[in-house]
């Protein structure tokens, strides 16, 4: 069930009395050695590991006086470091990982996940804590448990609010996610310990030098981050949307590539959703070997495969589909791709940050004027265009965001359904949530600073990185994200907010630092995002499919409310495409669960 994550090799090891470890390998570094699971010389320690340690050469040099290396890859470096230095070795790692280390002598298991959550890791404990099962994806874990799992209704409610399960939780009551930046220690009949070894610290304004110095440091950190992620014994390419983040990464990656880097873009028939023209302009400017493919229709089978066999639970971000498509395209040419994930969170690129800034101005207007504007804009039929191509759509989204933001305090993540809508959608469980358990109260941050911090700790790992990992690994390619270098992250969050944003836009530091690297049109273009034309899809067969499932499936969802949303969408009174998508995905998953497949 994990063949897609490692099509080249498989390995299994059993240690008496009850330890079994399996691994699938996608060979990137050390192609002819570094087989896993990897045993230590004395057979005391057993390691299985998914990911890449970019600084493994440096770590190996420091360990060579303590350890006799047999392989060239990063797996043995990780094993040697953990044995020689214990858990103190983990903060020295630079990269992305999820690993399990078994100590046969102490009968102790150590799990660890990278700082920002690029690589997934799930686990479940038996009722008496006498056993633990862990895996990189949910479907094999569910298969190993071999019994139907109870749904966590708090996670169902959170999914409808946010589009994903919150950190540490899954759709299943007895299955947990190891949070980003955490270790876990398990021993039979002992209390399981989970502890953070690294956290994002919102230290905005602590940088104590000039903007010019900041620009120099940013350029150095970013350049080094891209260079480290080019380390591979196979060809490395790049996703290229034509946005700032992917374009910057491609620009630097081409500098470090021994030949011409390959780039990959997905387009849509609907022009307001299509970015291929911008991507082509960047590809020509940099001189890449560029590949493009277009999504012409929605295939239910593609969604079902990704949800059932890769995510293993409902996932509400529809851009999972084009991400899988561009991954499929890239897999025909390379085994590693660079992606622009993290640029918006750490350099203040999202439009809801701008909405928060505009809220201060909007809230000063007389209440009667605000009501009049809202009524006027809301009365106009909604367009199904992407918001980047429609001023009316922007205005409608802004009015809706203003109404919603009063429910987002304190901010955890952007809401799709506000509390009143949640009560209509899930009347029996609408108040349930895991949100109170995820925010570190020691950080007193407000407004845009809080939004950036929470998006980095919640939205980034639970949505963006989950999406990219499942979509890329579904097609057996590895995605690496230079903006997620932890030194770069710490630097970005030390700068004053005013250096990240001006009155009209974000990513100011990126623009000031790298303005000469990209065509001017790329810096000027409106932020578009990797959006999908859900509005038009639900006016066709997708809407019919949703209506049928809504009539047939019994669930906590109120059928009449769904039918009303769908009717208003089809009649163009409201663009409910994104809301309907959440329900559609949930119904598809629930139908699969009820079928017993």
VMD Tcl script that draws the C-alpha trace (Angstrom):
set ca {
  {0.00 0.00 0.00}
  {3.05 2.27 0.14}
  {4.50 1.22 -3.21}
  {4.02 4.76 -4.57}
  {6.24 6.24 -1.84}
  {9.09 3.91 -2.74}
  {8.79 1.98 -5.99}
  {12.47 0.97 -6.26}
  {13.04 -1.18 -3.18}
  {11.27 -2.69 -0.23}
  {12.67 -4.03 3.01}
  {11.32 -5.67 6.14}
  {12.94 -6.64 9.44}
  {11.50 -8.55 12.38}
  {12.99 -8.57 15.86}
  {11.74 -10.96 18.51}
  {9.34 -11.01 20.14}
  {6.92 -8.53 18.58}
  {8.79 -5.91 16.50}
  {8.15 -5.61 12.78}
  {9.50 -2.83 10.58}
  {8.88 -2.23 6.88}
  {10.14 0.34 4.37}
  {9.59 1.37 0.74}
  {12.40 3.27 -0.90}
  {12.50 6.06 -3.48}
  {16.23 6.21 -4.25}
  {17.51 9.80 -4.36}
  {20.93 9.70 -2.63}
  {23.20 6.64 -2.44}
  {21.34 4.75 -5.14}
  {23.12 1.40 -4.67}
  {23.35 1.29 -0.88}
  {21.49 2.68 2.18}
  {18.86 -0.06 2.14}
  {16.26 0.11 4.89}
  {15.27 -0.80 7.51}
  {18.86 -0.29 8.68}
  {20.31 -2.21 11.63}
  {23.26 -1.02 13.72}
  {26.42 -3.18 13.81}
  {25.41 -4.80 17.09}
  {21.78 -5.22 15.98}
  {20.57 -3.20 18.95}
  {19.08 -0.34 16.94}
  {16.74 -0.49 13.97}
  {15.92 2.58 11.85}
  {13.31 3.25 9.20}
  {13.27 6.74 7.76}
  {11.53 8.82 5.11}
  {12.96 12.13 3.89}
  {16.25 13.86 3.20}
  {18.96 15.26 5.49}
  {20.56 18.01 3.43}
  {23.56 18.59 5.70}
  {24.45 14.90 6.00}
  {27.94 15.42 4.51}
  {28.80 17.91 7.27}
  {27.33 15.67 9.97}
  {29.17 12.66 8.57}
  {32.52 14.47 8.86}
  {31.87 15.13 12.54}
  {30.77 11.54 13.18}
  {33.50 9.68 11.28}
  {35.73 9.54 14.36}
  {32.95 7.81 16.31}
  {31.48 5.60 13.59}
  {32.75 3.41 10.76}
  {30.50 4.18 7.81}
  {29.52 1.45 5.36}
  {27.31 3.51 3.00}
  {27.37 6.89 1.24}
  {23.83 8.09 1.98}
  {22.12 10.08 4.70}
  {20.31 7.12 6.33}
  {23.43 5.77 8.05}
  {24.41 9.29 9.10}
  {21.05 9.60 10.85}
  {21.44 6.17 12.49}
  {25.02 6.91 13.61}
  {24.12 10.32 14.99}
  {21.15 9.02 16.99}
  {23.24 6.18 18.47}
  {26.29 8.33 19.25}
  {24.52 11.49 20.45}
  {20.97 10.46 21.25}
  {18.10 12.90 20.86}
  {20.53 15.83 21.03}
  {21.39 14.95 17.44}
  {17.93 15.79 16.11}
  {18.22 19.62 16.34}
  {21.40 19.38 14.24}
  {19.47 17.98 11.28}
  {18.65 20.20 8.31}
  {16.01 18.70 6.09}
  {12.68 16.90 6.13}
  {12.06 13.62 7.86}
  {9.81 11.18 9.62}
  {11.67 8.33 11.29}
  {11.24 5.49 13.77}
  {14.22 4.21 15.78}
  {13.77 1.03 17.80}
  {16.10 0.20 20.71}
  {15.98 -3.56 21.12}
  {17.82 -3.51 24.46}
  {15.63 -0.88 26.15}
  {12.52 -1.95 24.22}
  {11.98 1.71 23.40}
  {10.72 3.43 20.25}
  {11.65 6.96 19.21}
  {9.54 8.73 16.58}
  {10.48 12.13 15.14}
  {9.04 14.49 12.56}
  {10.75 17.43 10.86}
  {10.38 20.98 12.13}
  {7.69 22.18 9.73}
  {5.84 18.96 8.94}
  {6.93 18.19 5.39}
  {6.94 14.43 6.00}
  {3.89 12.79 7.61}
  {3.84 10.37 10.53}
  {0.77 8.78 12.16}
  {0.52 6.43 15.11}
  {-1.96 4.61 17.31}
  {-1.61 3.08 20.76}
  {-3.44 0.02 22.06}
  {-5.91 0.54 24.89}
  {-3.46 -0.74 27.49}
  {-0.49 1.02 25.83}
  {1.13 -2.36 25.28}
  {1.68 -1.77 21.58}
  {2.15 1.02 19.06}
  {1.70 1.05 15.30}
  {3.01 3.91 13.15}
  {3.11 4.70 9.44}
  {3.77 7.48 6.90}
  {0.21 7.39 5.60}
  {-3.20 6.58 7.05}
  {-4.47 3.91 4.59}
  {-1.77 1.31 5.45}
  {-2.19 2.08 9.15}
  {-5.95 1.53 8.91}
  {-5.28 -1.69 7.01}
  {-2.84 -2.89 9.71}
  {-5.38 -2.24 12.46}
  {-7.89 -4.38 10.54}
  {-10.97 -2.99 12.24}
  {-13.34 -0.11 11.61}
  {-12.24 3.09 13.33}
  {-14.64 5.48 15.05}
  {-14.92 8.96 13.53}
  {-13.80 11.90 15.66}
  {-16.70 14.35 15.37}
  {-14.54 17.24 16.59}
  {-12.26 16.60 13.60}
  {-15.30 16.42 11.30}
  {-16.41 19.83 12.53}
  {-12.87 21.22 12.18}
  {-12.70 19.85 8.64}
  {-15.81 21.78 7.67}
  {-14.43 24.94 9.32}
  {-10.87 24.77 8.04}
  {-10.66 22.07 5.37}
  {-8.33 19.74 7.30}
  {-7.76 18.13 10.69}
  {-5.89 20.27 13.19}
  {-2.30 19.42 14.22}
  {-1.98 16.19 16.14}
  {-5.42 14.87 15.18}
  {-7.00 12.78 12.43}
  {-10.55 11.87 11.40}
  {-10.24 8.80 13.63}
  {-10.61 8.91 17.43}
  {-7.75 6.52 18.21}
  {-5.22 7.57 15.56}
  {-2.95 10.55 16.11}
  {-0.63 12.57 13.94}
  {2.82 13.32 15.34}
  {3.00 17.10 15.20}
  {5.65 18.97 13.25}
  {8.78 19.61 15.32}
  {7.95 16.89 17.87}
  {9.56 13.67 19.11}
  {7.68 10.80 20.69}
  {9.08 8.14 23.06}
  {7.15 4.93 23.65}
  {7.89 2.05 26.02}
  {5.51 -0.72 26.98}
  {3.44 0.02 30.09}
  {4.96 3.48 30.43}
  {3.49 6.89 29.75}
  {4.07 7.89 26.13}
  {6.05 11.13 25.94}
  {5.63 13.68 23.16}
  {7.87 16.72 23.32}
  {8.69 19.60 21.01}
  {12.35 20.04 20.03}
  {11.73 23.14 17.86}
  {8.94 25.69 17.46}
  {8.33 28.64 15.21}
  {8.93 31.70 17.32}
  {7.10 34.89 16.22}
  {9.90 37.28 17.20}
  {8.88 40.02 14.75}
  {11.03 43.12 15.19}
  {13.97 41.46 16.98}
  {16.24 41.87 13.96}
  {18.56 44.67 15.06}
  {20.35 45.77 11.91}
  {19.56 47.73 8.74}
  {17.32 46.79 5.82}
  {20.37 46.55 3.57}
  {21.94 44.03 5.93}
  {18.64 42.15 6.05}
  {18.55 41.98 2.25}
  {22.10 40.61 2.15}
  {21.29 37.97 4.76}
  {18.07 37.03 3.01}
  {19.82 36.55 -0.32}
  {22.52 34.40 1.30}
  {20.08 32.24 3.26}
  {17.76 31.73 0.31}
  {20.57 30.93 -2.11}
  {22.09 28.41 0.29}
  {18.70 26.82 0.91}
  {18.08 26.25 -2.80}
  {21.61 24.92 -3.28}
  {21.21 22.40 -0.44}
  {17.99 21.12 -1.98}
  {19.72 20.44 -5.28}
  {21.79 17.67 -3.64}
  {20.75 14.40 -5.29}
  {22.07 11.51 -7.35}
  {19.13 11.97 -9.74}
  {17.85 14.88 -11.81}
  {16.10 17.76 -9.99}
  {13.35 19.88 -11.58}
  {10.95 22.56 -10.33}
  {7.23 23.32 -10.21}
  {6.72 26.68 -11.91}
  {3.42 28.56 -11.59}
  {4.73 31.95 -12.69}
  {4.18 33.34 -9.20}
  {6.93 35.00 -7.18}
  {7.90 32.03 -4.99}
  {8.27 29.28 -7.59}
  {9.89 31.73 -10.04}
  {12.55 32.79 -7.53}
  {13.34 29.20 -6.67}
  {13.63 28.27 -10.35}
  {15.91 31.22 -11.00}
  {18.39 30.08 -8.34}
  {17.98 26.37 -9.05}
  {18.94 26.89 -12.68}
  {22.14 28.56 -11.48}
  {23.08 25.48 -9.46}
  {21.86 22.89 -11.97}
  {24.68 21.25 -14.00}
  {22.61 21.58 -17.18}
  {19.24 23.15 -17.93}
  {16.62 22.70 -15.25}
  {13.26 21.22 -16.22}
  {10.12 23.09 -15.11}
  {6.49 21.98 -14.95}
  {3.20 23.88 -15.12}
  {-0.51 22.98 -15.14}
  {-3.15 25.13 -16.86}
  {-6.95 25.36 -17.09}
  {-9.32 26.13 -19.95}
  {-10.88 28.90 -17.85}
  {-8.56 31.88 -18.39}
  {-9.11 33.39 -14.94}
  {-7.62 30.22 -13.40}
  {-4.83 29.71 -15.92}
  {-1.25 30.79 -15.10}
  {0.58 29.17 -18.00}
  {1.36 32.47 -19.76}
  {3.19 33.80 -16.69}
  {5.02 30.51 -16.18}
  {6.13 30.50 -19.82}
  {7.42 34.07 -19.52}
  {9.53 33.08 -16.50}
  {10.73 29.87 -18.15}
  {11.88 31.84 -21.20}
  {13.51 34.51 -19.03}
  {15.49 31.91 -17.05}
  {16.01 29.50 -19.95}
  {14.44 26.31 -18.58}
  {13.29 23.17 -20.35}
  {9.59 23.82 -19.84}
  {6.67 21.38 -19.84}
  {2.96 22.30 -19.73}
  {-0.23 20.28 -19.43}
  {-3.86 21.40 -19.21}
  {-6.71 20.12 -17.02}
  {-9.79 20.05 -19.24}
  {-12.22 18.18 -17.02}
  {-12.76 16.97 -13.48}
  {-12.35 13.23 -12.93}
  {-14.08 11.85 -9.86}
  {-11.80 8.79 -10.01}
  {-8.72 10.98 -9.50}
  {-10.19 12.59 -6.40}
  {-11.30 9.24 -4.97}
  {-7.87 7.69 -5.50}
  {-6.12 10.58 -3.73}
  {-8.55 10.64 -0.80}
  {-9.03 6.90 -0.32}
  {-5.51 5.59 -1.01}
  {-3.21 8.50 -0.13}
  {-4.82 10.99 2.28}
  {-6.91 8.34 4.03}
  {-9.32 10.97 5.35}
  {-11.26 13.96 3.93}
  {-9.05 16.76 2.63}
  {-10.72 20.00 1.59}
  {-8.18 21.79 -0.60}
  {-9.28 21.27 -4.21}
  {-5.83 22.27 -5.48}
  {-4.82 18.73 -4.52}
  {-6.05 17.82 -8.02}
  {-3.81 20.12 -10.10}
  {-0.92 19.42 -7.69}
  {-1.29 15.72 -8.45}
  {-1.52 16.48 -12.17}
  {1.65 18.56 -12.24}
  {3.36 15.88 -10.15}
  {2.35 13.27 -12.70}
  {3.79 15.46 -15.47}
  {7.05 16.00 -13.57}
  {7.40 12.28 -12.76}
  {7.86 11.56 -16.46}
  {11.11 13.55 -16.44}
  {12.60 13.87 -12.91}
  {12.52 12.23 -9.46}
  {12.90 15.42 -7.38}
  {11.10 18.77 -7.74}
  {11.47 22.06 -5.92}
  {8.28 23.82 -4.82}
  {7.46 27.31 -3.53}
  {5.63 26.28 -0.35}
  {6.14 28.56 2.65}
  {6.78 31.81 0.80}
  {3.33 33.21 1.59}
  {3.40 32.27 5.28}
  {6.90 33.52 6.07}
  {6.96 36.61 3.84}
  {3.32 37.73 4.27}
  {1.90 36.95 0.85}
  {-1.67 35.88 1.53}
  {-4.55 38.18 0.66}
  {-6.29 37.66 4.00}
  {-3.37 39.56 5.56}
  {-4.29 42.45 3.29}
  {-7.93 42.02 4.32}
  {-6.88 42.35 7.96}
  {-5.07 45.59 7.10}
  {-8.13 46.89 5.23}
  {-10.36 45.91 8.14}
  {-8.86 48.70 10.24}
  {-9.86 51.24 7.59}
  {-13.25 49.64 6.90}
  {-14.21 49.50 10.59}
  {-13.82 53.29 10.85}
  {-16.60 53.88 8.31}
  {-20.07 54.70 9.68}
  {-22.07 51.57 10.32}
  {-24.86 52.72 8.00}
  {-22.37 53.13 5.15}
  {-20.86 49.68 5.81}
  {-24.31 48.09 5.76}
  {-25.20 49.89 2.54}
  {-22.00 48.83 0.79}
  {-22.42 45.24 1.94}
  {-26.05 45.09 0.76}
  {-25.19 46.58 -2.63}
  {-22.25 44.28 -3.31}
  {-24.03 41.18 -2.01}
  {-27.08 41.85 -4.21}
  {-25.02 41.47 -7.41}
  {-24.94 37.88 -8.75}
  {-21.59 36.27 -7.99}
  {-19.08 35.47 -10.70}
  {-17.44 32.03 -10.86}
  {-14.19 33.62 -12.06}
  {-11.02 33.46 -10.01}
  {-10.90 36.46 -7.65}
  {-7.62 37.62 -9.24}
  {-9.48 38.41 -12.47}
  {-12.63 40.02 -11.05}
  {-12.87 43.20 -8.97}
  {-16.49 42.35 -8.15}
  {-15.43 38.92 -6.85}
  {-12.73 40.58 -4.74}
  {-15.28 42.97 -3.26}
  {-17.72 40.15 -2.50}
  {-14.99 38.07 -0.87}
  {-13.88 41.09 1.15}
  {-17.38 41.76 2.50}
  {-17.71 38.09 3.39}
  {-14.30 38.10 5.05}
  {-15.22 41.15 7.12}
  {-18.28 39.32 8.43}
  {-16.25 36.19 9.12}
  {-13.26 37.82 10.80}
  {-15.23 38.69 13.93}
  {-15.61 34.92 14.43}
  {-11.88 34.30 13.82}
  {-10.69 35.93 17.03}
  {-8.44 34.58 18.34}
  {-7.29 33.53 14.86}
  {-6.54 29.85 14.32}
  {-7.09 29.58 10.56}
  {-9.38 31.02 7.90}
  {-12.95 29.82 8.34}
  {-15.03 28.46 5.49}
  {-18.22 28.24 7.60}
  {-18.77 30.76 10.41}
  {-20.39 29.59 13.70}
  {-23.92 30.39 12.53}
  {-23.40 28.46 9.29}
  {-21.81 25.59 11.23}
  {-24.93 25.35 13.38}
  {-27.03 25.05 10.23}
  {-24.66 22.53 8.61}
  {-23.85 20.31 11.62}
  {-26.59 21.08 14.18}
  {-25.64 18.29 16.60}
  {-21.86 18.70 16.66}
  {-21.23 22.28 15.50}
  {-19.57 23.34 18.77}
  {-17.01 20.55 18.80}
  {-13.40 21.39 17.91}
  {-9.77 20.66 18.77}
  {-8.80 24.31 18.23}
  {-8.33 25.11 21.93}
  {-5.56 22.51 22.15}
  {-3.18 23.79 19.48}
  {-2.15 27.34 20.27}
  {0.90 28.04 22.43}
  {-0.37 30.70 24.83}
  {3.13 31.96 25.65}
  {3.26 33.92 22.39}
  {1.36 37.21 22.60}
  {0.95 38.16 18.96}
  {-1.91 40.07 17.33}
  {-3.44 40.94 13.98}
  {-1.26 40.11 10.95}
  {1.60 38.82 13.11}
  {-0.74 36.27 14.70}
  {-2.20 35.30 11.33}
  {1.27 34.66 9.88}
  {2.28 32.68 12.97}
  {-0.85 30.54 13.02}
  {-0.82 29.97 9.25}
  {2.77 28.73 9.58}
  {1.91 26.37 12.44}
  {-1.55 25.21 11.31}
  {-2.46 25.92 7.67}
  {1.01 25.23 6.24}
  {1.52 21.69 7.65}
  {-2.12 20.59 7.68}
  {-3.08 21.84 4.22}
  {-0.21 22.94 1.96}
  {2.48 20.43 2.96}
  {0.01 17.58 3.30}
  {-1.31 18.32 -0.19}
  {2.13 18.50 -1.80}
  {3.41 15.38 -0.05}
  {0.43 13.18 -0.96}
  {0.18 14.51 -4.53}
  {3.90 14.20 -5.28}
  {4.41 10.85 -3.57}
  {1.33 9.46 -5.33}
  {3.48 9.75 -8.46}
  {6.73 8.69 -6.77}
  {8.55 12.01 -6.85}
  {10.03 13.94 -3.96}
  {9.08 17.59 -3.42}
  {11.54 19.89 -1.62}
  {10.69 23.40 -0.44}
  {13.56 25.93 -0.06}
  {11.38 28.45 1.82}
  {11.09 25.87 4.63}
  {14.76 25.98 5.61}
  {14.50 26.58 9.36}
  {17.27 29.20 9.37}
  {15.39 31.14 6.70}
  {12.13 30.76 8.66}
  {13.71 32.07 11.87}
  {15.20 35.00 9.98}
  {11.90 35.91 8.26}
  {10.02 35.88 11.58}
  {12.62 38.17 13.19}
  {11.94 41.03 10.76}
  {9.44 43.78 11.59}
  {5.99 43.24 10.07}
  {6.32 46.63 8.37}
  {9.27 45.24 6.39}
  {7.09 42.42 5.09}
  {4.07 44.53 4.13}
  {3.24 48.02 2.95}
  {-0.25 49.50 2.73}
  {-1.12 47.67 -0.48}
  {0.84 44.43 -0.71}
  {3.01 41.81 0.96}
  {6.32 40.11 0.18}
  {8.02 43.50 0.29}
  {11.34 42.03 1.47}
  {11.35 39.51 -1.35}
  {10.61 42.22 -3.90}
  {13.31 44.54 -2.58}
  {15.91 41.79 -2.33}
  {15.35 39.90 -5.58}
  {13.86 42.51 -7.94}
  {16.56 41.92 -10.57}
  {16.00 38.16 -10.75}
  {12.58 38.13 -12.45}
  {10.68 40.02 -15.17}
  {8.87 43.12 -13.88}
  {5.47 41.68 -14.89}
  {5.91 38.86 -12.35}
  {6.44 41.31 -9.50}
  {3.43 43.39 -10.61}
  {0.92 40.59 -11.20}
  {-1.96 39.97 -8.79}
  {-1.61 37.02 -6.47}
  {-3.64 34.18 -7.93}
  {-3.02 31.03 -5.92}
  {-3.34 27.47 -7.21}
  {-7.12 27.64 -7.52}
  {-9.60 25.29 -9.18}
  {-12.82 26.34 -11.03}
  {-15.17 24.73 -8.51}
  {-17.91 27.25 -9.25}
  {-18.45 26.03 -12.79}
  {-17.90 22.37 -11.87}
  {-20.82 22.39 -9.40}
  {-23.13 23.81 -12.04}
  {-22.70 20.58 -14.00}
  {-22.31 16.88 -13.19}
  {-20.53 17.55 -9.91}
  {-23.66 19.28 -8.61}
  {-25.83 16.37 -9.68}
  {-23.50 13.92 -7.98}
  {-23.55 15.97 -4.76}
  {-27.35 16.17 -4.78}
  {-27.63 12.40 -5.19}
  {-25.21 11.67 -2.32}
  {-26.95 14.25 -0.13}
  {-30.25 12.40 -0.61}
  {-28.83 8.93 0.01}
  {-26.17 9.26 2.75}
  {-26.98 9.51 6.43}
  {-24.53 11.71 8.33}
  {-24.39 14.58 10.85}
  {-24.72 17.00 7.90}
  {-28.14 18.65 7.55}
  {-29.43 17.71 4.10}
  {-31.76 20.70 3.70}
  {-28.93 23.15 4.27}
  {-26.77 21.48 1.61}
  {-29.63 21.49 -0.88}
  {-30.24 25.18 -0.22}
  {-26.55 26.04 -0.76}
  {-26.48 24.04 -3.98}
  {-29.66 25.69 -5.30}
  {-28.30 29.18 -4.59}
  {-25.05 28.25 -6.29}
  {-26.67 26.92 -9.44}
  {-28.96 29.96 -9.65}
  {-25.85 32.22 -9.32}
  {-27.15 33.90 -6.17}
  {-24.01 32.81 -4.29}
  {-20.72 31.23 -5.28}
  {-20.73 28.31 -2.83}
  {-18.23 26.24 -4.79}
  {-15.63 25.93 -2.03}
  {-18.21 25.15 0.66}
  {-19.90 22.54 -1.50}
  {-16.51 20.98 -2.22}
  {-15.93 20.32 1.50}
  {-19.25 18.49 1.72}
  {-18.64 16.65 -1.56}
  {-15.26 15.32 -0.41}
  {-16.69 14.30 2.97}
  {-19.59 12.45 1.31}
  {-17.22 10.64 -1.06}
  {-15.04 9.53 1.84}
  {-18.04 8.53 3.97}
  {-19.55 6.55 1.11}
  {-16.25 4.69 0.77}
  {-16.20 3.96 4.52}
  {-19.78 2.68 4.48}
  {-19.08 0.43 1.50}
  {-16.50 -1.47 3.57}
  {-13.85 -1.46 0.81}
}
mol new
graphics top color blue
foreach p $ca { graphics top sphere $p radius 0.5 }
foreach p [lrange $ca 0 end-1] q [lrange $ca 1 end] { graphics top cylinder $p $q radius 0.2 }
display resetview
